[in-house]
Amino acid sequence: MDFSYTDEQELLIDSIKEFCKRNLTENKIEEMYKNQGMTDELIKAYLDAGFGLMGIPEDKGGIPCDRVTLGILTEEFSHYAGCVTPFLNNTLAMRDILDFGSDEQIKQCMDVYMKTGKPIFSLGFSEPGAGSDNASMSSVTVKQEDGSYLLNGQKTWVTQGEVFPYVLVVAKDEDPSSKNREMSMWMIPKNSKGLTTSPLHKIGQQIMPFCEMYFDNVTLTEDMRVGEKGKGFYNLMKNFEMERCLIVAQCLGCAQAAMDDAGAYVTERSTFGQTISHYELIQEKLTDMEIGLENTRNLLYKTLWMMDNNQSVRIESALLKRYGAQSCEKVASEALQIYGGLGYTTETRLGRIWKDVRGHQIAGGTDEIMVYIAGRQLAKKYARN
Ligand SMILES: Cc1cc2nc3c(=O)[nH]c(=O)nc-3n(C[C@H](O)[C@H](O)[C@H](O)COP(=O)(O)OP(=O)(O)OC[C@H]3O[C@@H](n4cnc5c(N)ncnc54)[C@H](O)[C@@H]3O)c2cc1C
């Protein structure tokens, strides 16, 4: 076992640190949360620095790297920025299209990305009546006589749905009923006739707002289908494994930023004639926070390493999502507690970090659903005989 970073990974971390110091100052971040999005200038700088191309094969115009390195990229950006960073969504979007898309679709995505720097598509999976229970979705495509399809339905909580040029949608084939498991994935231009959106207001993560999306007889053509017909649900489940890893990497970076602040504050704040670092109750908090961070980090990189080595991570990605999101929320919350009254103001970034991380106990599958996924598998794994 080797827990050290490679020379390239060390260099990557240094350049992320430098990039964040230059481009993601606290003032700029606050401004972007207020304006609900990143500036075009920042998006362009991220692309120009090459971060947005990481994980994409060279022959597709990218900078190849393994999943472990994509985890480091995500963790360290969130760490040095101290917030969730929407341009990392491209890492996830490109992963989907590389895994399931055709060569033409990969090229289409790369062309748009290189031109705009914006992640190519948002992910439209959840519906008002089907979040955890995706299989109960009722958005449906029906084939027309001319070979095209009409899509009808509604998606919700679509992160960056109003910003990115396309949306990747999973919808039922022909029959919207819950017994139908035949679904397909479609990459749909946001400006399609019949596609409308309306904003939803998050309590955190305002730098990447989400929205409702309505599909009213939206025409789809065969070339917009991503992956095999009828395999959309399977692809969706595969997509979640990487998404859960990157969500936890974001949580971990944010929680580490909170730890950096709180860890420094304990030797600066005095009560009863000594710094609060002297109190065992504060030391216990720091200890448990560090354990949460270290365990999350180990589980995150082990899971990514397993994916890099073509091993199934069905159980591990669920264990990681549940443990990592919960532990990071606890770290952020305890950091805020260490700051006392100041922690509950907007004078520090801790309130923002805590709200950002809290959302990730729901996004990408709730804490409870991770038990639903892992629990049944664990019962099978440990069954005698
Ligand atoms: C910040 C954020 C970003 C998001 N971004 C996107 C996005 O980009 N695209 C997208 O498609 N969706 C997105 N979502 C939606 C997210 O995936 C869903 O909210 C999530 O899957 C939960 O679905 P739900 O809200 O319908 O809750 P429900 O499924 O209605 O669950 C309600 C409660 O019941 C619990 N529950 C449900 N079933 C079970 C069970 N079998 N056992 C135990 N408990 C259960 C849940 O854990 C939850 O506590 C986002 C959500 C958030 C918060």
The ligand as a Gaussian input file, in Angstrom:
#p B3LYP/6-31G(d) Opt

LIG

0 1
 C      -28.000000      20.197000      -3.317000
 C      -28.775000      19.262000      -4.166000
 C      -28.441000      19.101000      -5.506000
 C      -29.165000      18.241000      -6.307000
 N      -28.853000      18.155000      -7.637000
 C      -29.572000      17.345000      -8.438000
 C      -29.300000      17.285000      -9.849000
 O      -28.405000      17.972000     -10.366000
 N      -30.056000      16.473000     -10.613000
 C      -31.060000      15.708000     -10.101000
 O      -31.677000      14.980000     -10.866000
 N      -31.345000      15.725000      -8.774000
 C      -30.640000      16.534000      -7.938000
 N      -30.934000      16.596000      -6.602000
 C      -32.044000      15.804000      -6.077000
 C      -31.615000      14.649000      -5.171000
 O      -31.002000      13.638000      -5.908000
 C      -32.882000      14.162000      -4.423000
 O      -33.349000      15.232000      -3.629000
 C      -32.577000      12.955000      -3.556000
 O      -32.282000      11.825000      -4.337000
 C      -33.745000      12.629000      -2.616000
 O      -34.941000      12.540000      -3.301000
 P      -36.236000      13.320000      -2.734000
 O      -35.842000      14.704000      -2.469000
 O      -37.363000      13.060000      -3.648000
 O      -36.540000      12.648000      -1.329000
 P      -37.486000      11.392000      -1.104000
 O      -37.062000      10.274000      -1.981000
 O      -38.889000      11.808000      -1.149000
 O      -37.125000      11.015000       0.406000
 C      -37.697000      11.699000       1.528000
 C      -37.043000      11.150000       2.802000
 O      -37.344000       9.750000       2.923000
 C      -36.143000       8.997000       2.990000
 N      -36.338000       7.742000       2.257000
 C      -36.827000       7.564000       1.006000
 N      -36.841000       6.269000       0.680000
 C      -36.339000       5.601000       1.748000
 C      -36.066000       4.217000       2.038000
 N      -36.311000       3.245000       1.145000
 N      -35.552000       3.903000       3.244000
 C      -35.302000       4.894000       4.170000
 N      -35.535000       6.198000       3.959000
 C      -36.029000       6.543000       2.767000
 C      -35.087000       9.880000       2.316000
 O      -33.786000       9.550000       2.738000
 C      -35.514000      11.270000       2.771000
 O      -35.044000      11.509000       4.056000
 C      -30.242000      17.477000      -5.761000
 C      -30.568000      17.626000      -4.417000
 C      -29.860000      18.509000      -3.620000
 C      -30.233000      18.667000      -2.173000

